């Protein structure tokens, strides 16, 4: 199966100046009335949020990445798992939406646009988009691991030179005394109730699916573009790199989200 490719394959360094929008992608975007966007770690990375593996550097380099994001890790060492995710949440608070996030929010005020994200940050929301589904949970939601009671916690931005401990005791649930944790999906856990079904419904209802900054490796999120295309939805990949999804999409734009999306929305 072949795809129309805009730009060269492989990694591409940012180039100053206006970004030309491929005509075939502009045409399908102009015709679209219902758009669904699947965003991944590459989109948040442009705001300074470390991708999964990149985040395990510096303070965390002596720990196995899998020891921080699995259900077994939480059971065995909740202070380490809480400490890492609390650090990440505070780091995210220090970042902000980039022009790609803002462009999607702008586009969403003109057409029906659903955002489905694999990211656990709130950058889409801070840009002004409503997120239909956080497939892997929300770093800024909190609930008790034992009784499930929701809790609100204030997350302050991480200081530029602030030193943080690797292990931090999770807050105690005032209702049952259990440990409060972030509402994110650890490996070995189920997706949030209804999130994947909502994502599938959005894929089937759309006439254009944009796949932005995701490798497509993690399942079941990686199956969503195939579900959309199998039902006749035009699928466009925006990513500076080849991915496992590239062979099965209609159009490929080898560009970053922060450059491509503002150019696309401006051209509409």
Residue, then its C-alpha position, 0 to 999 in steps of 0.5 A: x500500500x502506498x501513500x502520498x508523501x509530502x516532504x522527505x522521509x526520516x527526521x527533519x530539522x526545523x526550517x525557518x520561514x513559512x511552511x508550505x501546506x501540501x495541496x492534497x492535505x489542504x484539499x481534504x482539510x477544506x472539505x472536512x466537516x468532522x475532524x478527529x485528531x489523535x495526538x501522541x508524545x511527539x506533540x507534547x515533546x515540542x512544548x518541552x514535555x519529555x517523551x517516555x524514555x527521555x524523561x528517565x534521565x538525570x535524577x531518574x537515570x539509575x532506575x529502569x524505566x519500566x520500574x516507574x510506570x507499571x502496576x507492579x511498580x506501584x504495588x512494590x514501591x509507591x513512593x518511587x512511582x508517586x515521586x516520578x509522576x509528581x515530578x513530571x506533573x510539576x515539570x509539565x506545569x512549567x511548560x505551555x501549549x505550542x502553536x500546534x495546540x493553539x491552531x487545533x483549538x482555533x480550528x475546533x471553533x470553526x468545525x466539529x473537531x474531536x481530540x483523542x490523545x495518548x498524552x497525560x498532560x493538559x496542554x490541549x486543554x490549556x490551549x482551549x480544546x476540549x479533549x474527548x478522550x485521554x486514552x492513557x489517563x490524566x496526570x492532573x486527576x487524582x484518586x485513591x488507589x484503594x477506594x477510588x475516591x477522587x481528590x483535588x491536589x494543587x500542582x505547582x510548576x517545578x522551579x528551574x533549579x529546584x532539587x526534588x527527591x526521587x521518593x515521595x510518600x503519596x498523600x493519604x486518602x482522608x476517607x479510607x487511609x489509602x494512597x492517592x495516585x495520579x489518574x494515569x494508566x500504568x502498564x498492566x492496567x485497563x484504559x479509563x472506562x469508556x475512553x477507547x469506545x469514545x475514540x472509536x466512535x469519533x473515528x467512525x463519525x469523522x471524514x478526516x483523521x489527523x494522526x499527530x506525533x505518535x509512533x503508533x506502537x502502543x496499543x490499542x491506541x495504535x489501531x485507531x487510524x486503521x479503524x478510521x481508514x477501514x471505514x472510509x475516513x481519510x487519514x493524514x499523518x503529521x510526523x517528522x519521522x517514519x512510524x509503523x502507521x506510515x504505510x497505511x495512511x492516505x497522506x503523510x506530511x513530514x513536519x512537526x505539529x508546531x509548524x504544520x498545524x498553524x500553517x494548515x489552519x491558517x491556509x483554511 
